[in-house]
Amino acid sequence: MDNSARLRDFALVAAGAGLALAALLVEHRLRQRKKEWLPTCRAAWLQEPASPLGRPRIAVVATGSVASVKIPELVEKLSEIADVTVVLTAPAEVMTSQQVAGRYSPERYRAWEALQRGGVHVLRDIDEWDGYEDVSSDSVVHIELRRWADVALVAPCSANTLAKLALGLCDNLATSFLRAWDPEKPLLLAPAMNTLMWEHPSTAQHLNTLQARGSIIIPPISKKLACGDVGRGALAAVSDILQASKEAFEGAATRRASSGIGSWRFHGFEEWRPAKDA
């Protein structure tokens, strides 16, 4: 290879390196500009002012129960009277997917997709830290959600999540949000689980703990469950959950009575304990 060829190759390499460096500098500048332009909250709607129509705001947490297939129907009804943000745990993502919820009720699933296009926001675990870069300026999603919502509804509340809430665990977006929840705001829990899990002594213990903290319990009903067993454990009717939510909205408007934590009772169902504990 003659000297001119070597010089030409060297020039090409140098030019390529220069372009790469220039690209890096441009990318860095764009990232800086992006931080200047965009709000620090990745879920930006959480920092928007309340609706001028005075619509309440509800955060619906769906957990790993097969009853999560009813989330599309529940959210569709709630969105008629409130602004709704949905939080899905990892198992609830499966239950609300097209493969599962779409097969359970294609019509409801299509409505669920339309709701998301129309303004119902859905948060997943990845949204907690996705895009998080600056500890001094970037907001924390579960804290912003806590500030945004007037009412929190866990429906369905699986045995696993029920135990986590009673013990104060916070290992995902949903439980972190609920651990940060303002005890002066309504928190509704609609358990759904197999009858054998519902009748386990731990369940009564966890429900007692959460009721003592002021939670509103919307108890499960008796019917044939997805597994084929017959007994108590099925998610309450959507109409009952909707009614409890409406009552909670009224309570949220005036806040809790001065008696404070523990003043809320079970919603429309006194004999919630398993038969063996009655």
Secondary structure, DSSP 8 states (H G I E B T S, - for coil): --HHHHHHHHHHHHHHHHHHHHHHHHHHHHHHHHHHHS-S-SSGGGGS---TT---EEEEEE-SSGGGGGHHHHHHHHTTTSEEEEEE-HHHHHHTSTTTHHHH-HHHHHHHHHHHHTT-EEE-GGGGTTT---TTT---HHHHHHHH-SEEEEEEE-HHHHHHHHHT---SHHHHHHHT--TTS-EEEEE---HHHHTSHHHHHHHHHHHHTT-EE---EEEE-TTS-EEEEE---HHHHHHHHHHHHHHHHH---TT-TT----SS-S--S-GGG-
